[in-house]
Amino acid sequence: MPHFTSRRGDKTDRLILSIYCVLTCFSATIHAADLSPPCTGKVHPAASAIGEPLAVNVWYSGEFANAWEAPACMNWQHAPFTILLAASGNFEFGGTSVTLAAKIGRISAFNTILYWSVTKQRWQPLIKHATALTSLHREATRSDFSIEELTQGSSYLFRQKENTPAGEISYQATILELSERKLRVNTFNPEPVRRLFKEWIGMGEYQSYYEFTQLDENRWHYFYALSSNAVSWLPVQKYENSYKNRAVALFRHFAGIATDLEPAQFVK
């Protein structure tokens, strides 16, 4: 804190000092990403209540005074990003962590997820086509993953043709934890995303993290995070509500809520 000396009087000095404090404190707040999954012992954003709109926060790399580092428990690769998103909400669910793992591994079901398109102003498929893979070769498709394959520490591959300019993306997912009351999964792109002979997203620069925590017999907490380093010339801030609507669609899918439930949460 600087020391102010002035001949204008104590009241003026106190006013200047107050303005300084407001500006510096506000700056520190808006330039800090406070993304905290449950595995850290602190959850941010705080979970929305059952039946309430999903809590979703978005940050952009240019807003940070200091680079943000993912907590070790997310097992994310160290990679640059242009946008960072976190979503948090509670939902009713009578199943188990194994049931949720089975839903995660049912790759073909991702084709049924709808989201509200900000640009088209209508409900559209979140993912045009999704398939499980045995390798990263284009023809190496297979059936959905069984629960016997989805054990703690296991990894698997899948590909999605997403309803975004990036188009088709391959992912590697890892079951970080599968216990009685917890499921944690992360994903990343194991090869670059290219369109029109240009690299849009580098290898490992499109990462997601899912954490499901059982709170009581029929109540669960869902936490989702996304980090994407889309090419610099894509106006990611213009599509903030698109990112948020997609996060809502994923939450609804895993929570067993109709993905086209009105109203759409972020419709601008």
C-alpha positions in Angstrom: 0.0 0.0 0.0 1.6 3.4 -0.9 2.0 6.1 1.6 0.2 9.3 0.7 1.4 12.7 1.9 -0.5 15.8 0.9 -1.3 19.4 2.0 -4.9 19.1 0.9 -6.1 17.8 4.3 -6.9 14.5 5.9 -10.3 14.2 4.1 -8.8 14.5 0.7 -6.1 12.0 1.5 -8.6 9.6 2.9 -10.7 9.9 -0.3 -7.7 9.3 -2.5 -6.7 6.3 -0.5 -10.2 4.9 -0.6 -10.3 5.3 -4.4 -7.0 3.6 -4.7 -8.1 0.7 -2.5 -11.3 0.2 -4.5 -9.5 0.2 -7.8 -6.7 -2.2 -6.8 -9.0 -4.6 -4.9 -11.5 -4.6 -7.8 -8.6 -5.2 -10.3 -7.3 -8.1 -8.2 -10.8 -9.7 -8.2 -11.5 -9.5 -11.9 -8.0 -10.7 -12.9 -8.1 -13.9 -10.8 -9.6 -17.2 -11.9 -11.1 -19.0 -8.9 -11.9 -22.3 -10.5 -11.8 -25.0 -7.7 -13.2 -28.5 -8.2 -14.3 -30.5 -5.2 -11.1 -32.5 -5.2 -9.3 -29.4 -3.9 -11.5 -29.2 -0.8 -13.0 -26.0 -2.0 -15.7 -25.7 -4.7 -16.0 -22.6 -7.0 -18.3 -21.7 -8.5 -20.6 -22.8 -5.7 -23.2 -25.4 -6.8 -26.6 -24.3 -7.9 -29.5 -25.9 -6.0 -31.6 -28.7 -7.5 -34.0 -27.2 -10.0 -32.1 -23.9 -10.2 -30.1 -22.7 -13.3 -26.7 -24.2 -13.5 -23.9 -22.0 -12.0 -21.4 -21.3 -14.9 -18.4 -19.0 -14.8 -16.2 -18.0 -17.7 -12.7 -16.5 -17.8 -10.4 -15.4 -20.6 -6.6 -15.6 -20.6 -6.2 -11.9 -21.3 -8.0 -11.1 -18.0 -5.4 -12.6 -15.8 -2.5 -10.7 -14.1 -0.9 -14.1 -13.5 -1.2 -17.4 -15.4 -3.8 -19.8 -14.0 -2.6 -23.3 -13.1 -5.0 -26.3 -12.9 -5.0 -28.1 -9.5 -3.0 -31.3 -9.6 -6.1 -33.4 -8.9 -7.5 -32.4 -12.3 -4.5 -34.1 -14.0 -4.6 -31.6 -16.8 -1.7 -31.0 -19.0 0.1 -27.7 -18.8 -1.3 -25.9 -21.8 -2.2 -22.4 -22.9 -5.8 -21.4 -23.2 -8.0 -18.6 -24.5 -11.1 -19.5 -22.5 -11.6 -21.3 -19.2 -15.1 -22.4 -18.0 -16.4 -24.0 -14.9 -20.0 -25.2 -14.1 -21.3 -26.5 -10.8 -24.8 -27.8 -9.8 -26.6 -30.4 -7.7 -29.1 -32.9 -9.1 -31.3 -35.7 -8.1 -30.1 -39.2 -9.0 -30.9 -42.6 -7.6 -28.0 -44.4 -9.2 -24.4 -45.0 -8.3 -21.0 -43.7 -9.4 -20.8 -46.9 -11.6 -24.1 -45.9 -13.2 -22.6 -42.5 -14.0 -19.4 -44.1 -15.4 -21.6 -46.2 -17.7 -23.3 -43.0 -18.9 -19.9 -41.4 -19.5 -18.8 -44.4 -21.6 -22.0 -44.5 -23.7 -20.4 -42.4 -26.4 -23.1 -42.9 -29.0 -25.7 -41.3 -26.6 -23.9 -38.0 -27.0 -25.6 -37.7 -30.4 -28.9 -37.1 -28.7 -27.8 -34.0 -26.7 -29.5 -30.8 -27.7 -28.4 -27.3 -26.8 -29.7 -23.8 -27.5 -27.7 -22.3 -30.4 -27.1 -18.6 -29.8 -26.2 -18.0 -33.5 -29.1 -20.0 -34.9 -31.6 -19.1 -32.1 -33.0 -22.7 -32.0 -32.3 -26.1 -30.4 -29.5 -28.0 -32.3 -27.5 -31.1 -31.7 -24.5 -30.5 -29.5 -22.6 -33.3 -31.2 -23.5 -34.3 -34.8 -21.8 -37.7 -34.5 -19.9 -39.5 -31.7 -18.2 -42.9 -31.7 -15.9 -44.9 -29.5 -12.4 -45.8 -30.9 -9.8 -48.5 -30.6 -7.1 -46.2 -31.9 -6.8 -42.7 -33.4 -7.2 -44.1 -37.0 -10.3 -42.8 -38.6 -11.7 -46.3 -39.4 -11.0 -47.7 -35.9 -14.5 -47.4 -34.6 -16.1 -49.7 -32.0 -19.2 -50.1 -29.8 -19.6 -48.1 -26.7 -17.4 -48.9 -23.7 -18.8 -51.3 -21.1 -18.6 -50.7 -17.4 -16.1 -53.5 -17.1 -13.7 -51.4 -19.2 -14.2 -48.3 -17.2 -12.2 -48.9 -14.1 -10.2 -46.5 -12.1 -7.0 -45.5 -14.0 -8.3 -46.8 -17.4 -8.1 -44.6 -20.5 -10.2 -44.8 -23.7 -10.5 -43.0 -27.0 -13.5 -41.5 -28.8 -14.3 -39.0 -31.6 -16.9 -36.4 -31.9 -18.1 -34.3 -34.8 -19.0 -31.2 -32.8 -21.4 -28.5 -33.9 -18.7 -25.9 -33.8 -16.3 -24.4 -36.4 -13.7 -26.9 -35.0 -15.7 -29.8 -36.4 -14.3 -33.3 -35.7 -12.1 -33.8 -32.6 -10.6 -37.0 -31.1 -10.3 -37.3 -27.4 -8.5 -39.4 -24.8 -10.4 -39.8 -21.5 -9.1 -41.2 -18.2 -11.1 -42.4 -15.2 -9.1 -40.6 -12.5 -11.3 -41.9 -9.7 -14.2 -44.4 -9.4 -15.2 -45.0 -5.8 -18.4 -45.6 -4.0 -19.3 -41.9 -3.8 -17.1 -40.3 -6.4 -16.4 -40.3 -10.2 -13.7 -38.1 -11.7 -12.8 -38.1 -15.4 -10.6 -35.9 -17.6 -10.3 -35.6 -21.4 -7.9 -34.0 -23.8 -7.3 -34.0 -27.5 -4.3 -36.3 -28.2 -3.8 -34.8 -31.7 -4.1 -31.2 -33.0 -7.4 -29.9 -34.4 -6.9 -28.8 -38.0 -9.3 -27.1 -40.3 -8.6 -25.8 -43.8 -5.0 -26.8 -43.5 -4.6 -24.7 -40.4 -4.0 -25.8 -36.8 -6.9 -24.4 -34.8 -6.1 -26.1 -31.4 -2.8 -27.7 -30.5 -2.4 -31.2 -29.1 -3.6 -31.2 -25.5 -5.0 -27.7 -25.6 -8.7 -28.7 -25.4 -9.3 -30.3 -22.0 -12.3 -31.1 -19.9 -12.8 -32.3 -16.4 -15.9 -34.0 -14.8 -16.4 -34.6 -11.1 -19.5 -36.3 -9.6 -19.8 -36.4 -5.9 -22.6 -38.2 -4.0 -24.0 -35.9 -1.2 -26.7 -38.2 0.2 -28.8 -41.1 -1.0 -30.5 -39.3 -3.9 -28.5 -36.1 -4.3 -25.3 -35.6 -6.3 -23.0 -32.6 -7.1 -21.7 -32.1 -10.6 -18.6 -30.1 -11.5 -17.4 -29.5 -15.0 -14.4 -27.5 -16.3 -13.3 -26.7 -19.8 -10.0 -25.2 -21.1 -9.6 -24.4 -24.7 -6.9 -22.6 -26.7 -8.8 -21.8 -29.8 -6.9 -19.9 -32.5 -6.4 -16.3 -31.5 -8.4 -14.9 -34.4 -11.6 -16.7 -33.2 -13.7 -14.1 -31.2 -14.3 -16.5 -28.2 -15.7 -13.7 -26.0 -18.4 -13.1 -28.6 -19.6 -16.7 -28.1 -19.5 -16.8 -24.3 -23.2 -17.8 -24.0 -22.6 -20.5 -26.6 -20.0 -22.1 -24.3 -22.3 -21.7 -21.4 -25.3 -23.3 -23.2 -23.1 -26.2 -24.2 -22.1 -26.7 -20.5 -25.8 -26.7 -19.5 -26.6 -29.3 -22.2 -23.9 -31.6 -20.8 -25.1 -31.2 -17.3 -28.7 -32.0 -18.3 -27.6 -35.1 -20.1 -25.7 -36.5 -17.2 -28.3 -35.5 -14.7 -31.1 -37.2 -16.7 -32.8 -33.9 -17.5 -34.3 -33.3 -21.0 -31.6 -31.3 -22.8 -34.1 -29.2 -24.7 -36.0 -28.2 -21.5 -37.4 -24.7 -21.7 -36.2 -22.2 -21.0 -32.7 -22.4 -22.4 -30.4 -21.0 -19.8 -28.2 -18.6 -21.7 -30.1 -17.3 -24.8 -28.4 -14.1 -25.9 
